[in-house]
Every structure is written in structure tokens, then in C-alpha cells.
Amino acid sequence: MEGYQWFFDQQLITVWSAPNYMYRAGNKATVMKLDESLTPNLIEFTEHPDSSSRKPDELPLTYFA
């Protein structure tokens, strides 16, 4: 829900890049920026307020041939 999660004493991070995934998750998203010394800077954000007004009536089915 926070947009990222650290694992293994901060040796691995999962960064979620889709805020409010599928218009129903309510999660934040994060962008990780590294400086010259590879120190991470985590920038969290939420969905744009207008995106909640454009929810699709039905979610499309995905088909891979």
C-alpha cells in the first residue's frame, strides 16, 4: 500500500509504479532515484484526482495469441 517495500536488511526493494492499481487497490506508487553514490531517494505519489472519475464500466480481458 505504501508504494515500495524493503526486504533482506534493505538489500532488495520492490517499487510499485501504478498508483491505485486497476482503479481499486488504493495503493501509492513510488519512483526511486539514485544519486552518484547510489543512495536511493524514494518519491511517493498517489493517483491523479481526475483518474477516479474515468473508471471503466468493465475491465478488458487480456488475450495473448
PDBQT receptor file of N, H, CA, C and O in Angstrom, charges set to zero:
ATOM      1  N   MET A   1       0.818  -1.201   0.000  1.00  0.00    +0.000 N 
ATOM      2  CA  MET A   1       0.000   0.000   0.000  1.00  0.00    +0.000 C 
ATOM      3  C   MET A   1       0.861   1.264   0.000  1.00  0.00    +0.000 C 
ATOM      4  O   MET A   1       0.391   2.332  -0.391  1.00  0.00    +0.000 OA
ATOM      5  N   GLU A   2       2.100   1.151   0.430  1.00  0.00    +0.000 N 
ATOM      6  H   GLU A   2       2.482   0.284   0.748  1.00  0.00    +0.000 HD
ATOM      7  CA  GLU A   2       2.953   2.342   0.544  1.00  0.00    +0.000 C 
ATOM      8  C   GLU A   2       3.710   2.689  -0.723  1.00  0.00    +0.000 C 
ATOM      9  O   GLU A   2       4.351   3.739  -0.777  1.00  0.00    +0.000 OA
ATOM     10  N   GLY A   3       3.660   1.854  -1.734  1.00  0.00    +0.000 N 
ATOM     11  H   GLY A   3       3.140   1.001  -1.690  1.00  0.00    +0.000 HD
ATOM     12  CA  GLY A   3       4.365   2.164  -2.977  1.00  0.00    +0.000 C 
ATOM     13  C   GLY A   3       5.722   1.510  -3.103  1.00  0.00    +0.000 C 
ATOM     14  O   GLY A   3       6.286   1.462  -4.196  1.00  0.00    +0.000 OA
ATOM     15  N   TYR A   4       6.259   1.002  -1.997  1.00  0.00    +0.000 N 
ATOM     16  H   TYR A   4       5.801   1.041  -1.109  1.00  0.00    +0.000 HD
ATOM     17  CA  TYR A   4       7.530   0.280  -2.021  1.00  0.00    +0.000 C 
ATOM     18  C   TYR A   4       7.643  -0.555  -0.757  1.00  0.00    +0.000 C 
ATOM     19  O   TYR A   4       6.947  -0.313   0.229  1.00  0.00    +0.000 OA
ATOM     20  N   GLN A   5       8.532  -1.542  -0.798  1.00  0.00    +0.000 N 
ATOM     21  H   GLN A   5       9.098  -1.738  -1.599  1.00  0.00    +0.000 HD
ATOM     22  CA  GLN A   5       8.797  -2.342   0.392  1.00  0.00    +0.000 C 
ATOM     23  C   GLN A   5      10.218  -2.875   0.325  1.00  0.00    +0.000 C 
ATOM     24  O   GLN A   5      10.636  -3.446  -0.682  1.00  0.00    +0.000 OA
ATOM     25  N   TRP A   6      10.954  -2.680   1.415  1.00  0.00    +0.000 N 
ATOM     26  H   TRP A   6      10.614  -2.216   2.233  1.00  0.00    +0.000 HD
ATOM     27  CA  TRP A   6      12.315  -3.182   1.530  1.00  0.00    +0.000 C 
ATOM     28  C   TRP A   6      12.303  -4.611   2.064  1.00  0.00    +0.000 C 
ATOM     29  O   TRP A   6      11.418  -4.985   2.833  1.00  0.00    +0.000 OA
ATOM     30  N   PHE A   7      13.307  -5.419   1.646  1.00  0.00    +0.000 N 
ATOM     31  H   PHE A   7      14.026  -5.115   1.021  1.00  0.00    +0.000 HD
ATOM     32  CA  PHE A   7      13.484  -6.784   2.118  1.00  0.00    +0.000 C 
ATOM     33  C   PHE A   7      14.964  -7.042   2.405  1.00  0.00    +0.000 C 
ATOM     34  O   PHE A   7      15.833  -6.310   1.929  1.00  0.00    +0.000 OA
ATOM     35  N   PHE A   8      15.239  -8.073   3.175  1.00  0.00    +0.000 N 
ATOM     36  H   PHE A   8      14.534  -8.668   3.562  1.00  0.00    +0.000 HD
ATOM     37  CA  PHE A   8      16.603  -8.553   3.426  1.00  0.00    +0.000 C 
ATOM     38  C   PHE A   8      17.545  -7.436   3.876  1.00  0.00    +0.000 C 
ATOM     39  O   PHE A   8      18.560  -7.158   3.238  1.00  0.00    +0.000 OA
ATOM     40  N   ASP A   9      17.179  -6.806   4.993  1.00  0.00    +0.000 N 
ATOM     41  H   ASP A   9      16.354  -7.032   5.512  1.00  0.00    +0.000 HD
ATOM     42  CA  ASP A   9      18.013  -5.728   5.563  1.00  0.00    +0.000 C 
ATOM     43  C   ASP A   9      18.316  -4.647   4.538  1.00  0.00    +0.000 C 
ATOM     44  O   ASP A   9      19.455  -4.189   4.435  1.00  0.00    +0.000 OA
ATOM     45  N   GLN A  10      17.316  -4.238   3.786  1.00  0.00    +0.000 N 
ATOM     46  H   GLN A  10      16.392  -4.610   3.869  1.00  0.00    +0.000 HD
ATOM     47  CA  GLN A  10      17.381  -3.196   2.766  1.00  0.00    +0.000 C 
ATOM     48  C   GLN A  10      18.390  -3.501   1.655  1.00  0.00    +0.000 C 
ATOM     49  O   GLN A  10      19.067  -2.606   1.150  1.00  0.00    +0.000 OA
ATOM     50  N   GLN A  11      18.477  -4.775   1.289  1.00  0.00    +0.000 N 
ATOM     51  H   GLN A  11      17.927  -5.503   1.699  1.00  0.00    +0.000 HD
ATOM     52  CA  GLN A  11      19.314  -5.182   0.158  1.00  0.00    +0.000 C 
ATOM     53  C   GLN A  11      18.485  -5.340  -1.116  1.00  0.00    +0.000 C 
ATOM     54  O   GLN A  11      19.034  -5.372  -2.217  1.00  0.00    +0.000 OA
ATOM     55  N   LEU A  12      17.160  -5.439  -0.965  1.00  0.00    +0.000 N 
ATOM     56  H   LEU A  12      16.714  -5.413  -0.070  1.00  0.00    +0.000 HD
ATOM     57  CA  LEU A  12      16.251  -5.615  -2.085  1.00  0.00    +0.000 C 
ATOM     58  C   LEU A  12      15.027  -4.737  -1.843  1.00  0.00    +0.000 C 
ATOM     59  O   LEU A  12      14.535  -4.643  -0.719  1.00  0.00    +0.000 OA
ATOM     60  N   ILE A  13      14.537  -4.095  -2.907  1.00  0.00    +0.000 N 
ATOM     61  H   ILE A  13      14.936  -4.171  -3.821  1.00  0.00    +0.000 HD
ATOM     62  CA  ILE A  13      13.342  -3.254  -2.786  1.00  0.00    +0.000 C 
ATOM     63  C   ILE A  13      12.381  -3.588  -3.924  1.00  0.00    +0.000 C 
ATOM     64  O   ILE A  13      12.792  -3.808  -5.063  1.00  0.00    +0.000 OA
ATOM     65  N   THR A  14      11.115  -3.619  -3.592  1.00  0.00    +0.000 N 
ATOM     66  H   THR A  14      10.781  -3.440  -2.667  1.00  0.00    +0.000 HD
ATOM     67  CA  THR A  14      10.057  -3.706  -4.591  1.00  0.00    +0.000 C 
ATOM     68  C   THR A  14       9.446  -2.328  -4.696  1.00  0.00    +0.000 C 
ATOM     69  O   THR A  14       9.009  -1.760  -3.695  1.00  0.00    +0.000 OA
ATOM     70  N   VAL A  15       9.413  -1.780  -5.914  1.00  0.00    +0.000 N 
ATOM     71  H   VAL A  15       9.769  -2.242  -6.727  1.00  0.00    +0.000 HD
ATOM     72  CA  VAL A  15       8.858  -0.451  -6.156  1.00  0.00    +0.000 C 
ATOM     73  C   VAL A  15       7.617  -0.622  -7.017  1.00  0.00    +0.000 C 
ATOM     74  O   VAL A  15       7.685  -1.188  -8.108  1.00  0.00    +0.000 OA
ATOM     75  N   TRP A  16       6.495  -0.138  -6.531  1.00  0.00    +0.000 N 
ATOM     76  H   TRP A  16       6.440   0.322  -5.645  1.00  0.00    +0.000 HD
ATOM     77  CA  TRP A  16       5.225  -0.264  -7.238  1.00  0.00    +0.000 C 
ATOM     78  C   TRP A  16       4.983   1.026  -8.002  1.00  0.00    +0.000 C 
ATOM     79  O   TRP A  16       4.983   2.105  -7.409  1.00  0.00    +0.000 OA
ATOM     80  N   SER A  17       4.777   0.930  -9.314  1.00  0.00    +0.000 N 
ATOM     81  H   SER A  17       4.777   0.054  -9.796  1.00  0.00    +0.000 HD
ATOM     82  CA  SER A  17       4.720   2.132 -10.142  1.00  0.00    +0.000 C 
ATOM     83  C   SER A  17       3.319   2.498 -10.629  1.00  0.00    +0.000 C 
ATOM     84  O   SER A  17       3.175   3.409 -11.445  1.00  0.00    +0.000 OA
ATOM     85  N   ALA A  18       2.297   1.815 -10.150  1.00  0.00    +0.000 N 
ATOM     86  H   ALA A  18       2.415   1.075  -9.487  1.00  0.00    +0.000 HD
ATOM     87  CA  ALA A  18       0.931   2.087 -10.607  1.00  0.00    +0.000 C 
ATOM     88  C   ALA A  18       0.061   2.492  -9.416  1.00  0.00    +0.000 C 
ATOM     89  O   ALA A  18      -0.419   1.625  -8.685  1.00  0.00    +0.000 OA
ATOM     90  N   PRO A  19      -0.152   3.805  -9.208  1.00  0.00    +0.000 N 
ATOM     91  CA  PRO A  19      -0.986   4.202  -8.080  1.00  0.00    +0.000 C 
ATOM     92  C   PRO A  19      -2.443   3.813  -8.293  1.00  0.00    +0.000 C 
ATOM     93  O   PRO A  19      -2.972   3.945  -9.396  1.00  0.00    +0.000 OA
ATOM     94  N   ASN A  20      -3.083   3.335  -7.242  1.00  0.00    +0.000 N 
ATOM     95  H   ASN A  20      -2.653   3.227  -6.345  1.00  0.00    +0.000 HD
ATOM     96  CA  ASN A  20      -4.476   2.886  -7.271  1.00  0.00    +0.000 C 
ATOM     97  C   ASN A  20      -4.685   1.904  -8.421  1.00  0.00    +0.000 C 
ATOM     98  O   ASN A  20      -5.546   2.101  -9.278  1.00  0.00    +0.000 OA
ATOM     99  N   TYR A  21      -3.886   0.853  -8.420  1.00  0.00    +0.000 N 
ATOM    100  H   TYR A  21      -3.186   0.693  -7.724  1.00  0.00    +0.000 HD
ATOM    101  CA  TYR A  21      -3.865  -0.144  -9.488  1.00  0.00    +0.000 C 
ATOM    102  C   TYR A  21      -5.259  -0.653  -9.818  1.00  0.00    +0.000 C 
ATOM    103  O   TYR A  21      -6.021  -1.032  -8.929  1.00  0.00    +0.000 OA
ATOM    104  N   MET A  22      -5.585  -0.656 -11.109  1.00  0.00    +0.000 N 
ATOM    105  H   MET A  22      -4.965  -0.347 -11.831  1.00  0.00    +0.000 HD
ATOM    106  CA  MET A  22      -6.879  -1.111 -11.637  1.00  0.00    +0.000 C 
ATOM    107  C   MET A  22      -8.051  -0.338 -11.019  1.00  0.00    +0.000 C 
ATOM    108  O   MET A  22      -9.166  -0.853 -10.934  1.00  0.00    +0.000 OA
ATOM    109  N   TYR A  23      -7.791   0.892 -10.593  1.00  0.00    +0.000 N 
ATOM    110  H   TYR A  23      -6.886   1.311 -10.663  1.00  0.00    +0.000 HD
ATOM    111  CA  TYR A  23      -8.807   1.784 -10.019  1.00  0.00    +0.000 C 
ATOM    112  C   TYR A  23      -9.427   1.242  -8.738  1.00  0.00    +0.000 C 
ATOM    113  O   TYR A  23     -10.492   1.705  -8.331  1.00  0.00    +0.000 OA
ATOM    114  N   ARG A  24      -8.785   0.273  -8.096  1.00  0.00    +0.000 N 
ATOM    115  H   ARG A  24      -7.919  -0.103  -8.427  1.00  0.00    +0.000 HD
ATOM    116  CA  ARG A  24      -9.422  -0.285  -6.911  1.00  0.00    +0.000 C 
ATOM    117  C   ARG A  24      -8.475  -0.673  -5.793  1.00  0.00    +0.000 C 
ATOM    118  O   ARG A  24      -8.932  -1.050  -4.714  1.00  0.00    +0.000 OA
ATOM    119  N   ALA A  25      -7.175  -0.592  -6.014  1.00  0.00    +0.000 N 
ATOM    120  H   ALA A  25      -6.804  -0.286  -6.891  1.00  0.00    +0.000 HD
ATOM    121  CA  ALA A  25      -6.248  -1.064  -4.993  1.00  0.00    +0.000 C 
ATOM    122  C   ALA A  25      -5.996  -0.041  -3.885  1.00  0.00    +0.000 C 
ATOM    123  O   ALA A  25      -5.719  -0.421  -2.748  1.00  0.00    +0.000 OA
ATOM    124  N   GLY A  26      -6.088   1.250  -4.206  1.00  0.00    +0.000 N 
ATOM    125  H   GLY A  26      -6.313   1.559  -5.130  1.00  0.00    +0.000 HD
ATOM    126  CA  GLY A  26      -5.866   2.283  -3.199  1.00  0.00    +0.000 C 
ATOM    127  C   GLY A  26      -4.414   2.454  -2.783  1.00  0.00    +0.000 C 
ATOM    128  O   GLY A  26      -4.130   3.134  -1.797  1.00  0.00    +0.000 OA
ATOM    129  N   ASN A  27      -3.492   1.848  -3.519  1.00  0.00    +0.000 N 
ATOM    130  H   ASN A  27      -3.722   1.296  -4.320  1.00  0.00    +0.000 HD
ATOM    131  CA  ASN A  27      -2.083   1.924  -3.158  1.00  0.00    +0.000 C 
ATOM    132  C   ASN A  27      -1.420   3.194  -3.681  1.00  0.00    +0.000 C 
ATOM    133  O   ASN A  27      -1.911   3.843  -4.604  1.00  0.00    +0.000 OA
ATOM    134  N   LYS A  28      -0.289   3.526  -3.062  1.00  0.00    +0.000 N 
ATOM    135  H   LYS A  28       0.110   2.998  -2.312  1.00  0.00    +0.000 HD
ATOM    136  CA  LYS A  28       0.564   4.603  -3.557  1.00  0.00    +0.000 C 
ATOM    137  C   LYS A  28       1.516   4.015  -4.595  1.00  0.00    +0.000 C 
ATOM    138  O   LYS A  28       1.571   2.800  -4.787  1.00  0.00    +0.000 OA
ATOM    139  N   ALA A  29       2.248   4.872  -5.246  1.00  0.00    +0.000 N 
ATOM    140  H   ALA A  29       2.204   5.859  -5.090  1.00  0.00    +0.000 HD
ATOM    141  CA  ALA A  29       3.298   4.441  -6.166  1.00  0.00    +0.000 C 
ATOM    142  C   ALA A  29       4.585   5.166  -5.791  1.00  0.00    +0.000 C 
ATOM    143  O   ALA A  29       4.562   6.162  -5.068  1.00  0.00    +0.000 OA
ATOM    144  N   THR A  30       5.696   4.661  -6.286  1.00  0.00    +0.000 N 
ATOM    145  H   THR A  30       5.715   3.852  -6.874  1.00  0.00    +0.000 HD
ATOM    146  CA  THR A  30       6.996   5.227  -5.940  1.00  0.00    +0.000 C 
ATOM    147  C   THR A  30       7.915   5.218  -7.148  1.00  0.00    +0.000 C 
ATOM    148  O   THR A  30       7.887   4.304  -7.972  1.00  0.00    +0.000 OA
ATOM    149  N   VAL A  31       8.729   6.258  -7.232  1.00  0.00    +0.000 N 
ATOM    150  H   VAL A  31       8.753   7.001  -6.563  1.00  0.00    +0.000 HD
ATOM    151  CA  VAL A  31       9.837   6.299  -8.181  1.00  0.00    +0.000 C 
ATOM    152  C   VAL A  31      11.101   6.350  -7.338  1.00  0.00    +0.000 C 
ATOM    153  O   VAL A  31      11.196   7.138  -6.397  1.00  0.00    +0.000 OA
ATOM    154  N   MET A  32      12.066   5.512  -7.674  1.00  0.00    +0.000 N 
ATOM    155  H   MET A  32      11.989   4.871  -8.438  1.00  0.00    +0.000 HD
ATOM    156  CA  MET A  32      13.324   5.513  -6.938  1.00  0.00    +0.000 C 
ATOM    157  C   MET A  32      14.395   6.163  -7.805  1.00  0.00    +0.000 C 
ATOM    158  O   MET A  32      14.654   5.729  -8.927  1.00  0.00    +0.000 OA
ATOM    159  N   LYS A  33      15.011   7.208  -7.268  1.00  0.00    +0.000 N 
ATOM    160  H   LYS A  33      14.801   7.561  -6.356  1.00  0.00    +0.000 HD
ATOM    161  CA  LYS A  33      16.072   7.923  -7.965  1.00  0.00    +0.000 C 
ATOM    162  C   LYS A  33      17.372   7.685  -7.202  1.00  0.00    +0.000 C 
ATOM    163  O   LYS A  33      17.421   7.840  -5.982  1.00  0.00    +0.000 OA
ATOM    164  N   LEU A  34      18.420   7.307  -7.929  1.00  0.00    +0.000 N 
ATOM    165  H   LEU A  34      18.379   7.181  -8.920  1.00  0.00    +0.000 HD
ATOM    166  CA  LEU A  34      19.724   7.064  -7.315  1.00  0.00    +0.000 C 
ATOM    167  C   LEU A  34      20.660   8.226  -7.612  1.00  0.00    +0.000 C 
ATOM    168  O   LEU A  34      20.715   8.717  -8.739  1.00  0.00    +0.000 OA
ATOM    169  N   ASP A  35      21.397   8.662  -6.591  1.00  0.00    +0.000 N 
ATOM    170  H   ASP A  35      21.352   8.263  -5.675  1.00  0.00    +0.000 HD
ATOM    171  CA  ASP A  35      22.381   9.716  -6.833  1.00  0.00    +0.000 C 
ATOM    172  C   ASP A  35      23.707   9.086  -7.286  1.00  0.00    +0.000 C 
ATOM    173  O   ASP A  35      23.771   7.878  -7.512  1.00  0.00    +0.000 OA
ATOM    174  N   GLU A  36      24.755   9.893  -7.418  1.00  0.00    +0.000 N 
ATOM    175  H   GLU A  36      24.703  10.875  -7.235  1.00  0.00    +0.000 HD
ATOM    176  CA  GLU A  36      26.038   9.413  -7.924  1.00  0.00    +0.000 C 
ATOM    177  C   GLU A  36      26.637   8.310  -7.064  1.00  0.00    +0.000 C 
ATOM    178  O   GLU A  36      27.354   7.449  -7.575  1.00  0.00    +0.000 OA
ATOM    179  N   SER A  37      26.351   8.324  -5.763  1.00  0.00    +0.000 N 
ATOM    180  H   SER A  37      25.768   9.024  -5.348  1.00  0.00    +0.000 HD
ATOM    181  CA  SER A  37      26.885   7.294  -4.863  1.00  0.00    +0.000 C 
ATOM    182  C   SER A  37      25.907   6.135  -4.666  1.00  0.00    +0.000 C 
ATOM    183  O   SER A  37      26.087   5.305  -3.775  1.00  0.00    +0.000 OA
ATOM    184  N   LEU A  38      24.864   6.086  -5.512  1.00  0.00    +0.000 N 
ATOM    185  H   LEU A  38      24.717   6.760  -6.236  1.00  0.00    +0.000 HD
ATOM    186  CA  LEU A  38      23.831   5.047  -5.494  1.00  0.00    +0.000 C 
ATOM    187  C   LEU A  38      22.972   5.060  -4.229  1.00  0.00    +0.000 C 
ATOM    188  O   LEU A  38      22.422   4.033  -3.832  1.00  0.00    +0.000 OA
ATOM    189  N   THR A  39      22.865   6.222  -3.608  1.00  0.00    +0.000 N 
ATOM    190  H   THR A  39      23.312   7.056  -3.930  1.00  0.00    +0.000 HD
ATOM    191  CA  THR A  39      21.959   6.383  -2.477  1.00  0.00    +0.000 C 
ATOM    192  C   THR A  39      20.554   6.600  -3.026  1.00  0.00    +0.000 C 
ATOM    193  O   THR A  39      20.336   7.496  -3.841  1.00  0.00    +0.000 OA
ATOM    194  N   PRO A  40      19.593   5.777  -2.578  1.00  0.00    +0.000 N 
ATOM    195  CA  PRO A  40      18.239   5.911  -3.133  1.00  0.00    +0.000 C 
ATOM    196  C   PRO A  40      17.466   7.081  -2.541  1.00  0.00    +0.000 C 
ATOM    197  O   PRO A  40      17.565   7.377  -1.350  1.00  0.00    +0.000 OA
ATOM    198  N   ASN A  41      16.697   7.737  -3.399  1.00  0.00    +0.000 N 
ATOM    199  H   ASN A  41      16.617   7.497  -4.367  1.00  0.00    +0.000 HD
ATOM    200  CA  ASN A  41      15.751   8.766  -2.988  1.00  0.00    +0.000 C 
ATOM    201  C   ASN A  41      14.385   8.273  -3.473  1.00  0.00    +0.000 C 
ATOM    202  O   ASN A  41      14.154   8.179  -4.678  1.00  0.00    +0.000 OA
ATOM    203  N   LEU A  42      13.483   7.959  -2.544  1.00  0.00    +0.000 N 
ATOM    204  H   LEU A  42      13.670   8.035  -1.564  1.00  0.00    +0.000 HD
ATOM    205  CA  LEU A  42      12.173   7.416  -2.882  1.00  0.00    +0.000 C 
ATOM    206  C   LEU A  42      11.155   8.540  -2.940  1.00  0.00    +0.000 C 
ATOM    207  O   LEU A  42      10.973   9.277  -1.970  1.00  0.00    +0.000 OA
ATOM    208  N   ILE A  43      10.490   8.669  -4.083  1.00  0.00    +0.000 N 
ATOM    209  H   ILE A  43      10.637   8.071  -4.871  1.00  0.00    +0.000 HD
ATOM    210  CA  ILE A  43       9.485   9.715  -4.303  1.00  0.00    +0.000 C 
ATOM    211  C   ILE A  43       8.137   9.027  -4.430  1.00  0.00    +0.000 C 
ATOM    212  O   ILE A  43       7.880   8.324  -5.408  1.00  0.00    +0.000 OA
ATOM    213  N   GLU A  44       7.273   9.232  -3.437  1.00  0.00    +0.000 N 
ATOM    214  H   GLU A  44       7.482   9.803  -2.643  1.00  0.00    +0.000 HD
ATOM    215  CA  GLU A  44       5.964   8.583  -3.424  1.00  0.00    +0.000 C 
ATOM    216  C   GLU A  44       4.913   9.502  -4.036  1.00  0.00    +0.000 C 
ATOM    217  O   GLU A  44       5.000  10.724  -3.913  1.00  0.00    +0.000 OA
ATOM    218  N   PHE A  45       3.923   8.912  -4.693  1.00  0.00    +0.000 N 
ATOM    219  H   PHE A  45       3.852   7.919  -4.792  1.00  0.00    +0.000 HD
ATOM    220  CA  PHE A  45       2.820   9.694  -5.226  1.00  0.00    +0.000 C 
ATOM    221  C   PHE A  45       1.553   8.849  -5.254  1.00  0.00    +0.000 C 
ATOM    222  O   PHE A  45       1.606   7.622  -5.172  1.00  0.00    +0.000 OA
ATOM    223  N   THR A  46       0.421   9.523  -5.371  1.00  0.00    +0.000 N 
ATOM    224  H   THR A  46       0.378  10.520  -5.438  1.00  0.00    +0.000 HD
ATOM    225  CA  THR A  46      -0.872   8.863  -5.451  1.00  0.00    +0.000 C 
ATOM    226  C   THR A  46      -1.468   9.127  -6.819  1.00  0.00    +0.000 C 
ATOM    227  O   THR A  46      -0.889   9.856  -7.625  1.00  0.00    +0.000 OA
ATOM    228  N   GLU A  47      -2.602   8.546  -7.078  1.00  0.00    +0.000 N 
ATOM    229  H   GLU A  47      -3.071   7.953  -6.424  1.00  0.00    +0.000 HD
ATOM    230  CA  GLU A  47      -3.237   8.741  -8.376  1.00  0.00    +0.000 C 
ATOM    231  C   GLU A  47      -3.640  10.194  -8.577  1.00  0.00    +0.000 C 
ATOM    232  O   GLU A  47      -3.847  10.927  -7.609  1.00  0.00    +0.000 OA
ATOM    233  N   HIS A  48      -3.749  10.599  -9.801  1.00  0.00    +0.000 N 
ATOM    234  H   HIS A  48      -3.581  10.004 -10.587  1.00  0.00    +0.000 HD
ATOM    235  CA  HIS A  48      -4.238  11.930 -10.130  1.00  0.00    +0.000 C 
ATOM    236  C   HIS A  48      -5.724  11.976  -9.773  1.00  0.00    +0.000 C 
ATOM    237  O   HIS A  48      -6.440  11.021 -10.073  1.00  0.00    +0.000 OA
ATOM    238  N   PRO A  49      -6.213  13.044  -9.148  1.00  0.00    +0.000 N 
ATOM    239  CA  PRO A  49      -7.624  13.093  -8.730  1.00  0.00    +0.000 C 
ATOM    240  C   PRO A  49      -8.617  12.824  -9.859  1.00  0.00    +0.000 C 
ATOM    241  O   PRO A  49      -9.672  12.239  -9.614  1.00  0.00    +0.000 OA
ATOM    242  N   ASP A  50      -8.301  13.239 -11.095  1.00  0.00    +0.000 N 
ATOM    243  H   ASP A  50      -7.444  13.714 -11.294  1.00  0.00    +0.000 HD
ATOM    244  CA  ASP A  50      -9.224  13.020 -12.205  1.00  0.00    +0.000 C 
ATOM    245  C   ASP A  50      -9.352  11.557 -12.604  1.00  0.00    +0.000 C 
ATOM    246  O   ASP A  50     -10.350  11.175 -13.215  1.00  0.00    +0.000 OA
ATOM    247  N   SER A  51      -8.357  10.724 -12.270  1.00  0.00    +0.000 N 
ATOM    248  H   SER A  51      -7.546  11.034 -11.774  1.00  0.00    +0.000 HD
ATOM    249  CA  SER A  51      -8.400   9.334 -12.719  1.00  0.00    +0.000 C 
ATOM    250  C   SER A  51      -9.556   8.570 -12.082  1.00  0.00    +0.000 C 
ATOM    251  O   SER A  51     -10.044   7.597 -12.657  1.00  0.00    +0.000 OA
ATOM    252  N   SER A  52      -9.996   8.997 -10.907  1.00  0.00    +0.000 N 
ATOM    253  H   SER A  52      -9.599   9.788 -10.440  1.00  0.00    +0.000 HD
ATOM    254  CA  SER A  52     -11.104   8.298 -10.262  1.00  0.00    +0.000 C 
ATOM    255  C   SER A  52     -12.426   8.559 -10.978  1.00  0.00    +0.000 C 
ATOM    256  O   SER A  52     -13.368   7.782 -10.820  1.00  0.00    +0.000 OA
ATOM    257  N   SER A  53     -12.518   9.633 -11.762  1.00  0.00    +0.000 N 
ATOM    258  H   SER A  53     -11.753  10.264 -11.891  1.00  0.00    +0.000 HD
ATOM    259  CA  SER A  53     -13.765   9.926 -12.472  1.00  0.00    +0.000 C 
ATOM    260  C   SER A  53     -13.835   9.218 -13.818  1.00  0.00    +0.000 C 
ATOM    261  O   SER A  53     -14.862   9.290 -14.493  1.00  0.00    +0.000 OA
ATOM    262  N   ARG A  54     -12.767   8.537 -14.225  1.00  0.00    +0.000 N 
ATOM    263  H   ARG A  54     -11.933   8.479 -13.678  1.00  0.00    +0.000 HD
ATOM    264  CA  ARG A  54     -12.748   7.862 -15.521  1.00  0.00    +0.000 C 
ATOM    265  C   ARG A  54     -12.658   6.351 -15.375  1.00  0.00    +0.000 C 
ATOM    266  O   ARG A  54     -12.035   5.688 -16.205  1.00  0.00    +0.000 OA
ATOM    267  N   LYS A  55     -13.257   5.807 -14.354  1.00  0.00    +0.000 N 
ATOM    268  H   LYS A  55     -13.763   6.345 -13.680  1.00  0.00    +0.000 HD
ATOM    269  CA  LYS A  55     -13.224   4.361 -14.169  1.00  0.00    +0.000 C 
ATOM    270  C   LYS A  55     -13.989   3.675 -15.296  1.00  0.00    +0.000 C 
ATOM    271  O   LYS A  55     -15.090   4.103 -15.643  1.00  0.00    +0.000 OA
ATOM    272  N   PRO A  56     -13.426   2.629 -15.864  1.00  0.00    +0.000 N 
ATOM    273  CA  PRO A  56     -14.153   1.911 -16.909  1.00  0.00    +0.000 C 
ATOM    274  C   PRO A  56     -15.306   1.121 -16.309  1.00  0.00    +0.000 C 
ATOM    275  O   PRO A  56     -15.229   0.664 -15.169  1.00  0.00    +0.000 OA
ATOM    276  N   ASP A  57     -16.376   0.963 -17.084  1.00  0.00    +0.000 N 
ATOM    277  H   ASP A  57     -16.438   1.334 -18.011  1.00  0.00    +0.000 HD
ATOM    278  CA  ASP A  57     -17.504   0.156 -16.626  1.00  0.00    +0.000 C 
ATOM    279  C   ASP A  57     -17.101  -1.305 -16.486  1.00  0.00    +0.000 C 
ATOM    280  O   ASP A  57     -17.475  -1.984 -15.531  1.00  0.00    +0.000 OA
ATOM    281  N   GLU A  58     -16.329  -1.769 -17.462  1.00  0.00    +0.000 N 
ATOM    282  H   GLU A  58     -16.024  -1.217 -18.238  1.00  0.00    +0.000 HD
ATOM    283  CA  GLU A  58     -15.817  -3.138 -17.425  1.00  0.00    +0.000 C 
ATOM    284  C   GLU A  58     -14.331  -3.093 -17.716  1.00  0.00    +0.000 C 
ATOM    285  O   GLU A  58     -13.866  -2.278 -18.512  1.00  0.00    +0.000 OA
ATOM    286  N   LEU A  59     -13.597  -3.971 -17.070  1.00  0.00    +0.000 N 
ATOM    287  H   LEU A  59     -13.975  -4.633 -16.423  1.00  0.00    +0.000 HD
ATOM    288  CA  LEU A  59     -12.174  -4.076 -17.353  1.00  0.00    +0.000 C 
ATOM    289  C   LEU A  59     -11.996  -5.028 -18.521  1.00  0.00    +0.000 C 
ATOM    290  O   LEU A  59     -12.616  -6.091 -18.543  1.00  0.00    +0.000 OA
ATOM    291  N   PRO A  60     -11.156  -4.671 -19.502  1.00  0.00    +0.000 N 
ATOM    292  CA  PRO A  60     -10.986  -5.525 -20.680  1.00  0.00    +0.000 C 
ATOM    293  C   PRO A  60     -10.293  -6.832 -20.322  1.00  0.00    +0.000 C 
ATOM    294  O   PRO A  60      -9.443  -6.880 -19.434  1.00  0.00    +0.000 OA
ATOM    295  N   LEU A  61     -10.669  -7.880 -21.024  1.00  0.00    +0.000 N 
ATOM    296  H   LEU A  61     -11.359  -7.842 -21.746  1.00  0.00    +0.000 HD
ATOM    297  CA  LEU A  61      -9.986  -9.160 -20.880  1.00  0.00    +0.000 C 
ATOM    298  C   LEU A  61      -8.728  -9.119 -21.728  1.00  0.00    +0.000 C 
ATOM    299  O   LEU A  61      -8.732  -8.554 -22.822  1.00  0.00    +0.000 OA
ATOM    300  N   THR A  62      -7.670  -9.705 -21.238  1.00  0.00    +0.000 N 
ATOM    301  H   THR A  62      -7.667 -10.164 -20.350  1.00  0.00    +0.000 HD
ATOM    302  CA  THR A  62      -6.410  -9.735 -21.971  1.00  0.00    +0.000 C 
ATOM    303  C   THR A  62      -6.282 -11.077 -22.663  1.00  0.00    +0.000 C 
ATOM    304  O   THR A  62      -6.516 -12.119 -22.051  1.00  0.00    +0.000 OA
ATOM    305  N   TYR A  63      -5.914 -11.061 -23.931  1.00  0.00    +0.000 N 
ATOM    306  H   TYR A  63      -5.724 -10.215 -24.429  1.00  0.00    +0.000 HD
ATOM    307  CA  TYR A  63      -5.747 -12.282 -24.694  1.00  0.00    +0.000 C 
ATOM    308  C   TYR A  63      -4.400 -12.264 -25.363  1.00  0.00    +0.000 C 
ATOM    309  O   TYR A  63      -4.060 -11.318 -26.074  1.00  0.00    +0.000 OA
ATOM    310  N   PHE A  64      -3.632 -13.308 -25.135  1.00  0.00    +0.000 N 
ATOM    311  H   PHE A  64      -3.909 -14.075 -24.557  1.00  0.00    +0.000 HD
ATOM    312  CA  PHE A  64      -2.331 -13.439 -25.777  1.00  0.00    +0.000 C 
ATOM    313  C   PHE A  64      -2.392 -14.617 -26.732  1.00  0.00    +0.000 C 
ATOM    314  O   PHE A  64      -2.720 -15.732 -26.327  1.00  0.00    +0.000 OA
ATOM    315  N   ALA A  65      -2.079 -14.376 -27.996  1.00  0.00    +0.000 N 
ATOM    316  H   ALA A  65      -1.813 -13.471 -28.325  1.00  0.00    +0.000 HD
ATOM    317  CA  ALA A  65      -2.132 -15.450 -29.003  1.00  0.00    +0.000 C 
ATOM    318  C   ALA A  65      -0.809 -16.150 -29.093  1.00  0.00    +0.000 C 
ATOM    319  O   ALA A  65      -0.656 -17.081 -29.883  1.00  0.00    +0.000 OA
TER     320      ALA A  65
